[in-house]
């Protein structure tokens, strides 16, 4: 596996019981979707941590949280996505805030 299974389990536990939940290996990590819309996921093991799709409207508030950074992949900043380290992922309060932002954003999207 290219991602840390323990980090994936953290998000699985947080998202358990969510209707329309699915997983897909992407970007060397594992992403979680609700009704086909990406919520976020864990990054490849070499990088560790997670990404969350908070949406452009929530990005400023998410980036104001300690330890949250813009999500950069392949040298490009992913608009509407933020990242946290493995330490940030282990922080229940930080992870919950970002997950709430991501779920609020994806709830505005039509199912795919």
Secondary structure, DSSP 8 states (H G I E B T S, - for coil): --B-HHHHHHHHHHHTT-TTEEEEEETTEEEEEETTEEEEEE-BTTT-SEEEE--HHHHHHHHTSTT-EEEEETTEEEEEEEEE-HHHHH-HHHHHHHHHHHHHHHTTS---
